[in-house]
Every structure is written in structure tokens, then in C-alpha cells.
Amino acid sequence: MPGLPGDVRITVTRTLTKDQQARRTRLIDAARELALAGGYAAVTMHDVADRAGVARATVYRYFATKDHLLTEVAALWATQITSDTSAATTGDTPAERLTALMARIVEVAATELTLTSAIIQAVTSDDPSVEDARTALFRQVRDRLAAAIGEPVPDLDEVEILLGHVLLAALVSLTSLGRPVEEVRGMIATAGRLITAGMLALQNEPA
């Protein structure tokens, strides 16, 4: 959504004061609430400002665009889900831990489809202001997937990227394609088994 004439839009990279951080968090929470209730279309910078109790121009001091804001919502959403799944990722093998983690993400996403759809639309946007936040989000998800693997494997970076794409495809299947959660969970389980089998094969190859 275009900004007000004369607005200066910046991506926040400076250290925020306590009050600024609290204001930024209120904006993210407001956007999340709007997306949860009405999806992508329900999130406007004007409505986010009203719900957070700030001036509209204030939103643009923290977030360049609506997609930028929703990508930050996605980062918070991912953090909350993956921190809540520590108990679900205590399997004995990398395949069990990966499957448990990704299946749990799919299950939570399925219960919040309007929110999931909104953040997927924002994260996959070609809006250049999203790039830094999207990179940080993907790095965060990759780190959590690597933690679930829990052991050194060859070409771990490539494995993390592949798993991230599988997870994104699963969320797109839930939202844009409307596939049943059971089907998507099965796809995740199969992908987890195949990818970890490939990792083990590489691990066991002679040097």
C-alpha cells in the first residue's frame, strides 16, 4: 500500500530504545491480529496504526510496506511455533525429529489458515523491502531445522535449504491449494524420511 506523500520509509537497523521496541512489537501484534481475523486483505497500514494506537506515519518509521510488516509477523510466528515444539522434536533419529518439527508447524498453520495465508503471500512477495526480513526469517527456520537434525552431516547448508523449500511448499499446499492437513503432513513425513536417508548415505560414503 502506498505511503503518505512525503513519508520517509526506512528499514529499522539501528538499536531501538525500550519504548521504540515496545511500539514496534505493538505494530507486529496488531498486524497479526488483523491477519488472523481477515487474512492478507484485512491488513492495511492505516488499520494497523489504529489498532496499535499510533499515528499512521509511525508505522512507516518501522516497516517500509505491508509485506515487510507481515514478514516480521511471520518471523514472530515461526519463533513461537518452533519454541513450542521442543518437546515434539525429541525423537531418536534425525528423521523422527525433523518429521515431528515440520508436522507440528503444519498442524499449527492449519489451525490459523488466514494468518498463514497472509504471511505466505507477504514472504513470497517481490517487494524489495521484504528481502532483509525474509532472509532473516529463512535463516531462523534453517537454524531450527539444523537443530532438529542434531548431528553433523555433509552439505548441511544444502540440506537446510532443501528442507526449507519443502516446508514452504507444504504451507503453500495448505493455503493456496487448499490441500487437507493429513495429506500435507504425509508429504512432510515422506520428505523427511527421504532427505535424511540421503544424508545418511552421504555420511557413509568412503572418503
FENMO-V502548 format. One record per residue. N is the residue number from 1. RES is the residue in three letters. OMEGA is omega in whole degrees, 0 to 359 (999 if undefined). NEAR is the number of other ideal C-beta (glycine too) atoms within 12 Angstrom. D_FIRST is the distance of its C-alpha to the first C-alpha in Angstrom with 1 decimal. Layout:
n=N res=RES omega=OMEGA near=NEAR d_first=D_FIRST
n=N res=RES omega=OMEGA near=NEAR d_first=D_FIRST
This chain:
n=1 res=MET omega=183 near=27 d_first=0.0
n=2 res=PRO omega=181 near=15 d_first=3.8
n=3 res=GLY omega=177 near=25 d_first=6.5
n=4 res=LEU omega=178 near=18 d_first=9.7
n=5 res=PRO omega=179 near=8 d_first=12.3
n=6 res=GLY omega=178 near=9 d_first=14.5
n=7 res=ASP omega=172 near=20 d_first=12.6
n=8 res=VAL omega=183 near=13 d_first=14.2
n=9 res=ARG omega=179 near=25 d_first=12.4
n=10 res=ILE omega=169 near=18 d_first=15.0
n=11 res=THR omega=186 near=27 d_first=15.9
n=12 res=VAL omega=176 near=27 d_first=18.6
n=13 res=THR omega=180 near=11 d_first=21.9
n=14 res=ARG omega=175 near=12 d_first=24.3
n=15 res=THR omega=182 near=8 d_first=26.5
n=16 res=LEU omega=171 near=15 d_first=25.1
n=17 res=THR omega=179 near=11 d_first=27.4
n=18 res=LYS omega=180 near=10 d_first=28.2
n=19 res=ASP omega=179 near=12 d_first=26.2
n=20 res=GLN omega=178 near=18 d_first=23.1
n=21 res=GLN omega=179 near=16 d_first=23.5
n=22 res=ALA omega=179 near=17 d_first=23.9
n=23 res=ARG omega=179 near=26 d_first=20.7
n=24 res=ARG omega=179 near=31 d_first=18.7
n=25 res=THR omega=177 near=21 d_first=20.5
n=26 res=ARG omega=179 near=25 d_first=19.7
n=27 res=LEU omega=178 near=40 d_first=15.9
n=28 res=ILE omega=179 near=36 d_first=16.5
n=29 res=ASP omega=180 near=24 d_first=18.9
n=30 res=ALA omega=179 near=35 d_first=16.7
n=31 res=ALA omega=179 near=47 d_first=13.9
n=32 res=ARG omega=180 near=36 d_first=16.9
n=33 res=GLU omega=179 near=24 d_first=18.4
n=34 res=LEU omega=180 near=33 d_first=15.5
n=35 res=ALA omega=180 near=41 d_first=15.3
n=36 res=LEU omega=182 near=26 d_first=19.0
n=37 res=ALA omega=188 near=19 d_first=19.3
n=38 res=GLY omega=179 near=20 d_first=16.7
n=39 res=GLY omega=186 near=24 d_first=15.3
n=40 res=TYR omega=184 near=33 d_first=11.9
n=41 res=ALA omega=183 near=18 d_first=10.8
n=42 res=ALA omega=182 near=24 d_first=12.1
n=43 res=VAL omega=171 near=42 d_first=9.9
n=44 res=THR omega=180 near=26 d_first=7.3
n=45 res=MET omega=179 near=36 d_first=7.5
n=46 res=HIS omega=182 near=25 d_first=9.7
n=47 res=ASP omega=176 near=25 d_first=11.9
n=48 res=VAL omega=179 near=39 d_first=12.3
n=49 res=ALA omega=180 near=31 d_first=13.5
n=50 res=ASP omega=183 near=21 d_first=15.8
n=51 res=ARG omega=180 near=27 d_first=17.2
n=52 res=ALA omega=179 near=29 d_first=17.9
n=53 res=GLY omega=178 near=16 d_first=19.4
n=54 res=VAL omega=175 near=27 d_first=17.7
n=55 res=ALA omega=182 near=19 d_first=16.0
n=56 res=ARG omega=181 near=24 d_first=12.3
n=57 res=ALA omega=180 near=19 d_first=12.9
n=58 res=THR omega=180 near=28 d_first=14.8
n=59 res=VAL omega=183 near=40 d_first=12.1
n=60 res=TYR omega=175 near=32 d_first=11.0
n=61 res=ARG omega=183 near=27 d_first=14.7
n=62 res=TYR omega=185 near=37 d_first=14.8
n=63 res=PHE omega=185 near=42 d_first=11.7
n=64 res=ALA omega=184 near=32 d_first=9.8
n=65 res=THR omega=175 near=33 d_first=6.7
n=66 res=LYS omega=180 near=38 d_first=6.5
n=67 res=ASP omega=175 near=33 d_first=9.0
n=68 res=HIS omega=179 near=42 d_first=11.0
n=69 res=LEU omega=182 near=48 d_first=11.5
n=70 res=LEU omega=175 near=48 d_first=12.5
n=71 res=THR omega=174 near=42 d_first=14.8
n=72 res=GLU omega=173 near=42 d_first=16.4
n=73 res=VAL omega=180 near=42 d_first=16.9
n=74 res=ALA omega=180 near=43 d_first=18.6
n=75 res=ALA omega=178 near=32 d_first=20.8
n=76 res=LEU omega=179 near=28 d_first=22.0
n=77 res=TRP omega=180 near=35 d_first=22.6
n=78 res=ALA omega=179 near=40 d_first=24.6
n=79 res=THR omega=182 near=21 d_first=26.6
n=80 res=GLN omega=181 near=22 d_first=27.6
n=81 res=ILE omega=186 near=34 d_first=28.6
n=82 res=THR omega=175 near=31 d_first=30.6
n=83 res=SER omega=179 near=20 d_first=32.3
n=84 res=ASP omega=186 near=18 d_first=33.3
n=85 res=THR omega=182 near=29 d_first=34.8
n=86 res=SER omega=180 near=16 d_first=37.5
n=87 res=ALA omega=183 near=13 d_first=40.2
n=88 res=ALA omega=183 near=24 d_first=39.1
n=89 res=THR omega=183 near=32 d_first=39.4
n=90 res=THR omega=178 near=16 d_first=43.1
n=91 res=GLY omega=183 near=23 d_first=44.6
n=92 res=ASP omega=184 near=12 d_first=47.5
n=93 res=THR omega=176 near=21 d_first=46.0
n=94 res=PRO omega=180 near=32 d_first=42.7
n=95 res=ALA omega=180 near=32 d_first=42.2
n=96 res=GLU omega=182 near=22 d_first=42.6
n=97 res=ARG omega=179 near=30 d_first=40.3
n=98 res=LEU omega=181 near=43 d_first=37.5
n=99 res=THR omega=180 near=37 d_first=37.8
n=100 res=ALA omega=181 near=30 d_first=37.8
n=101 res=LEU omega=184 near=42 d_first=34.7
n=102 res=MET omega=178 near=45 d_first=32.6
n=103 res=ALA omega=179 near=35 d_first=34.0
n=104 res=ARG omega=177 near=35 d_first=33.0
n=105 res=ILE omega=179 near=44 d_first=29.4
n=106 res=VAL omega=181 near=41 d_first=29.4
n=107 res=GLU omega=178 near=26 d_first=31.1
n=108 res=VAL omega=179 near=28 d_first=28.6
n=109 res=ALA omega=182 near=35 d_first=25.6
n=110 res=ALA omega=179 near=29 d_first=27.4
n=111 res=THR omega=182 near=16 d_first=27.7
n=112 res=GLU omega=189 near=30 d_first=24.0
n=113 res=LEU omega=181 near=30 d_first=22.7
n=114 res=THR omega=177 near=26 d_first=19.4
n=115 res=LEU omega=181 near=37 d_first=18.5
n=116 res=THR omega=180 near=41 d_first=19.9
n=117 res=SER omega=181 near=32 d_first=18.0
n=118 res=ALA omega=184 near=39 d_first=14.6
n=119 res=ILE omega=176 near=46 d_first=15.6
n=120 res=ILE omega=179 near=37 d_first=17.2
n=121 res=GLN omega=180 near=29 d_first=14.2
n=122 res=ALA omega=184 near=38 d_first=12.3
n=123 res=VAL omega=181 near=38 d_first=15.5
n=124 res=THR omega=180 near=26 d_first=16.3
n=125 res=SER omega=175 near=25 d_first=13.0
n=126 res=ASP omega=177 near=13 d_first=13.7
n=127 res=ASP omega=183 near=25 d_first=11.0
n=128 res=PRO omega=181 near=16 d_first=13.6
n=129 res=SER omega=182 near=28 d_first=12.4
n=130 res=VAL omega=194 near=32 d_first=13.5
n=131 res=GLU omega=184 near=20 d_first=17.0
n=132 res=ASP omega=180 near=22 d_first=18.9
n=133 res=ALA omega=179 near=36 d_first=17.9
n=134 res=ARG omega=178 near=32 d_first=18.6
n=135 res=THR omega=179 near=17 d_first=21.9
n=136 res=ALA omega=179 near=24 d_first=22.9
n=137 res=LEU omega=181 near=34 d_first=22.2
n=138 res=PHE omega=178 near=29 d_first=24.2
n=139 res=ARG omega=179 near=20 d_first=26.9
n=140 res=GLN omega=180 near=28 d_first=27.1
n=141 res=VAL omega=179 near=34 d_first=27.6
n=142 res=ARG omega=179 near=28 d_first=30.1
n=143 res=ASP omega=181 near=22 d_first=32.1
n=144 res=ARG omega=177 near=34 d_first=32.4
n=145 res=LEU omega=178 near=43 d_first=33.6
n=146 res=ALA omega=178 near=29 d_first=36.1
n=147 res=ALA omega=178 near=24 d_first=37.3
n=148 res=ALA omega=176 near=38 d_first=38.0
n=149 res=ILE omega=168 near=36 d_first=40.0
n=150 res=GLY omega=178 near=24 d_first=41.9
n=151 res=GLU omega=181 near=20 d_first=44.2
n=152 res=PRO omega=176 near=13 d_first=44.2
n=153 res=VAL omega=177 near=30 d_first=43.7
n=154 res=PRO omega=174 near=18 d_first=43.7
n=155 res=ASP omega=183 near=18 d_first=40.4
n=156 res=LEU omega=179 near=24 d_first=38.5
n=157 res=ASP omega=180 near=18 d_first=35.3
n=158 res=GLU omega=179 near=18 d_first=35.3
n=159 res=VAL omega=179 near=33 d_first=36.1
n=160 res=GLU omega=181 near=28 d_first=33.2
n=161 res=ILE omega=179 near=20 d_first=30.8
n=162 res=LEU omega=180 near=26 d_first=32.4
n=163 res=LEU omega=178 near=41 d_first=32.2
n=164 res=GLY omega=178 near=33 d_first=28.5
n=165 res=HIS omega=178 near=22 d_first=27.9
n=166 res=VAL omega=180 near=34 d_first=30.1
n=167 res=LEU omega=178 near=43 d_first=28.3
n=168 res=LEU omega=178 near=35 d_first=24.9
n=169 res=ALA omega=179 near=24 d_first=26.6
n=170 res=ALA omega=181 near=39 d_first=28.0
n=171 res=LEU omega=175 near=41 d_first=24.7
n=172 res=VAL omega=178 near=25 d_first=23.3
n=173 res=SER omega=178 near=30 d_first=26.5
n=174 res=LEU omega=189 near=35 d_first=26.1
n=175 res=THR omega=185 near=32 d_first=22.5
n=176 res=SER omega=184 near=20 d_first=21.8
n=177 res=LEU omega=176 near=17 d_first=25.6
n=178 res=GLY omega=181 near=15 d_first=26.7
n=179 res=ARG omega=181 near=23 d_first=29.9
n=180 res=PRO omega=183 near=15 d_first=32.2
n=181 res=VAL omega=180 near=27 d_first=32.1
n=182 res=GLU omega=179 near=16 d_first=35.8
n=183 res=GLU omega=182 near=18 d_first=35.3
n=184 res=VAL omega=178 near=34 d_first=32.5
n=185 res=ARG omega=177 near=28 d_first=34.7
n=186 res=GLY omega=178 near=20 d_first=37.5
n=187 res=MET omega=179 near=28 d_first=35.6
n=188 res=ILE omega=181 near=38 d_first=34.7
n=189 res=ALA omega=179 near=27 d_first=38.4
n=190 res=THR omega=180 near=21 d_first=39.6
n=191 res=ALA omega=179 near=32 d_first=37.3
n=192 res=GLY omega=180 near=38 d_first=38.4
n=193 res=ARG omega=183 near=22 d_first=42.0
n=194 res=LEU omega=182 near=21 d_first=41.8
n=195 res=ILE omega=180 near=35 d_first=39.9
n=196 res=THR omega=175 near=33 d_first=42.2
n=197 res=ALA omega=177 near=20 d_first=45.2
n=198 res=GLY omega=178 near=23 d_first=44.1
n=199 res=MET omega=181 near=32 d_first=43.8
n=200 res=LEU omega=178 near=20 d_first=47.2
n=201 res=ALA omega=178 near=15 d_first=48.7
n=202 res=LEU omega=181 near=19 d_first=47.4
n=203 res=GLN omega=185 near=20 d_first=48.7
n=204 res=ASN omega=178 near=12 d_first=52.1
n=205 res=GLU omega=177 near=12 d_first=52.4
n=206 res=PRO omega=180 near=6 d_first=55.3
n=207 res=ALA omega=999 near=6 d_first=54.4
